[in-house]
């Protein structure tokens, strides 16, 4: 997935870009408002992370221009401005979500994932894994392994669907916790790993793979 990051503070843009690219996103960085306007208006992105304090063209003006030109890409606004009126202005200008600075990178990633889920059409695709041994059918919420329907808890089903939707991109424990358990507290990572271990036992060997340092994925072998 392609993300446009419009942020003029080098430290912040590097930090956000590195984390998003580690999670498998393709990130284009613009540090100037006019550059971001041209890039966001002429290239296709799945989401935009937009700082309001850009040089040459401020974020609110940029956002209004995009919307007036028919750019409907979902936008997560970053800002050091804290008043509720400024947030209202952002939403009225076309923002889809708002994150005040300073922020934790885990919250930014969670908000970005939620934004992408809300704006993507619901998938009815059947996911096929391990030479068709494993079938995941979102339309009927069914998981079939070697012809037998698996008995999964709701959180196990959400976890395996999260992995299937990610394809070849490893999914880390924090993302699984947020997607499958709706948790982002200090113990969320451990809870996600317990969930993954339960799911791995039900799937058997070789299907749910751990890419150390990156996360988990469903093997296509």
Secondary structure, DSSP 8 states (H G I E B T S, - for coil): -EEEEE---HHHHHHHHHHHHHTT-EEEEE-BHHHHHHHHHHS--SEEEEES--BSS-HHHHHHHHHHTT---EEEEEES---HHHHHHHHHHT-SEEEESS--HHHHHHHHHHHHHHHS-----EEEETTTTEEEETTTTEEEETTEE----HHHHHHHHHHHHHTTS-B-HHHHIIIII---STTHHHHHHHHHHHHHHHH-TTTEEEETTTEEEE---
